[in-house]
């Protein structure tokens, strides 16, 4: 029997002990049988959609922070996509046709329900019904966002401000001397530029070249939960997978401890910035 885990696991169940909340939305490795029955590509072709084992970095780095880690694979539903604007009309009977023109993610085949994987332009055997997609939203997507919103509200109530770190990983970027860490703040909309610059300095101090907002500026999670005027800030952190995985980019490697140390320094720095952000908003 295919026994599903909860849509996410929460770490830090009591009152918040830090103003920082950590989100790990793309590291899920649970593939429902219904997914296997519906896709036309080998299941192994879906693995590259994962932020492979970035949850291991998060667990190694975490101390007092409340943290949410998704359980379900991104191929099932993408928690970093809008449940409305990013539905893909090519594969989703309930999607609005306009989404194909308006959403760059949908155009690229990586909308709310990913379409492209394993070299296939469409990895699904058939179109998904509106009811099927809505069930994934209700059962997996919505609970994660509700819990994340509650965790941020609790941190905001306890500390006067809350800071979300949305943790992801990426394939190695092309070109000479590419960034190994990309910070995304929605071009300053989800987090003040001076905070992002401070975190970039922390990353550089650990020997990693860093970029800001390019090519990853953050997605739906930052849009949905950042509210700087309300004292809630959000920053996306993308890690090059070569930093913490083995040579095959499949399993945790020797660099994991070093990468977790850097992420720990980022978390510590964000926590020290929470009170200045609160005072600046008064």
JOCORJO-V901763 format. One record per backbone hydrogen bond with DSSP energy under -0.5 kcal/mol. NH is the residue of the N-H (numbers start at 0). CO is the residue of the C=O. If there is no record, write none. Layout:
# JOCORJO-V901763
nh = <NH:NH>
co = <CO:CO>
This chain:
# JOCORJO-V901763
nh = <2:3:8:10:16:20:21:22:23:28:29:30:31:34:35:36:37:37:38:39:40:44:45:46:46:48:49:50:51:53:55:56:57:58:59:60:61:65:66:67:68:69:70:71:72:75:76:77:78:80:85:86:88:90:91:92:94:98:99:100:101:102:103:106:107:108:109:111:113:114:115:116:117:119:122:124:127:132:133:134:135:136:137:138:139:140:141:143:144:145:146:147:148:149:150:151:152:153:154:155:156:157:158:159:161:162:163:164:165:165:166:166:167:169:177:179:180:181:182:183:185:188:188:189:190:194:195:196:197:198:199:200:201:202:203:204:205:205:206:207:208:210:212:212:216:219:222:223:224:225:226:229:230:231:232:233:234:235:236:237:238:239:240:242:243:244:245:248:252:255:258:259:260:261:262:263:264:265:266:267:268:269:270:271:272:273:273:274:275:276:277:278:279:280:281:281>
co = <0:1:68:66:63:162:65:164:67:70:70:28:29:31:31:32:33:34:34:122:122:41:42:42:43:45:46:25:49:50:52:52:53:54:55:56:57:19:10:21:8:23:6:6:29:72:72:111:76:77:81:83:86:87:87:127:91:95:96:97:97:98:101:102:103:105:104:85:111:108:108:119:44:116:114:37:90:128:129:130:131:132:133:134:135:135:136:139:140:141:142:143:144:145:146:147:148:149:150:151:152:153:154:155:230:18:232:20:163:234:22:164:236:238:174:208:208:237:210:235:216:184:185:184:184:191:191:192:193:194:195:196:197:198:199:200:201:202:203:202:206:180:182:215:214:79:218:219:220:221:231:226:227:226:161:189:163:183:165:181:167:179:169:239:240:240:250:245:243:252:254:255:256:257:258:259:260:261:262:263:264:265:266:267:268:269:270:270:271:272:273:274:275:276:277:278>
